[in-house]
Amino acid sequence: MSETRAGFVALIGEPNAGKSTLLNRMVGAKVSIVTHKVQTTRARIRGVAMEGQSQIVFVDTPGLFRPRRRLDRAMVAAAWTGAADADVVVMMVEAHRGITEGVQAILDGLKERGTGQKVALAINKIDRVASEVLLKLTKDLNEAYPFAETFMISAEKGHGVEHLRKWLAQEVPAGPWLYPEDQIADLPMRMIAAEMTREKLTLRLHQELPYQLTVETENWEERKDGSARIDQVIYVMRDGHKGIVLGKKGETIKGVSTAARAELEAFLDRPVHLFLQVKVRPNWLEEKERYSEMGLDFKDGNA
């Protein structure tokens, strides 16, 4: 039997680069939240992928962008900390967008922070560009930073993902596994449940309220019949927002609740009774507890 290996891999990139999609594809289960809205990954969700005798623990960092508010600053700090703490870093770039201002800022950040570990490049969404565009982008990126390896992938379709996973399996350090084999995420279930509901809200309300709400799981009760009762609170910043979340005759919240419950049942593989409440809390973006709930450090948000 070959030796076991285990280590942390940080996925970094701009918001929407496809980090969560790649993580879910690697892990084989929906752990990180996938939506088309930027900045949806707030906590450093870890997924665990097994490849041969290697255990690859993914740190899904919030997308790196120019921070404006306290929450933004805390998210960016969390992303860089996640990268610095990892054994291997994978930088994701969207093929069709190329070297944007944001990509350039991340390349500069990698050079400045020079944490010493291997950094691989994963060019995602390769099906969207012609091969000569892809070759030029690969050349330009590798001239901009000494990547250990370059991978052409489509996280959504799965192209090239296995190749990347096999390479990572070889790159993580030799050592005992960090998690039991059947454990896919180290995020507490309460938080995963809150993220699932937040995803459904984001998908429905992305025009009106993308970032002005957060969800917390207040109570989780295991029932004798094997089902779970989950009570969650949706915090919004203004009274007007509450109306938007509830929707006409409560239709929006009903739809969100139904969709979130269905996904939770599939994830937990048992019946779920989900109860949602909406509360107005004007300053939730400035409250320390909310940051702890999201796995972020409040202090990182200081300007």
Secondary structure, DSSP 8 states (H G I E B T S, - for coil): ----EEEEEEEEESTTSSHHHHHHHHHTS--S---SSTT---S-EEEEEEETTEEEEEEE--------SHHHHHHHHHHHHHHHH-SEEEEEEETTT-S-HHHHHHHHHHHHH--SSEEEEEEE-GGGS-HHHHHHHHHHHHHHS--SEEEE-BTTTTBTHHHHHHHHHHHS-BS--SS-TT--B-S-HHHHHHHHHHHHHHHHHTTT-SSSEEEEEEEEEE-TTS-EEEEEEEEESSHHHHHHHH-GGGHHHHHHHHHHHHHHHHHHTS-EEEEEEEEE-TTGGG-HHHHHHTT--GGGG--
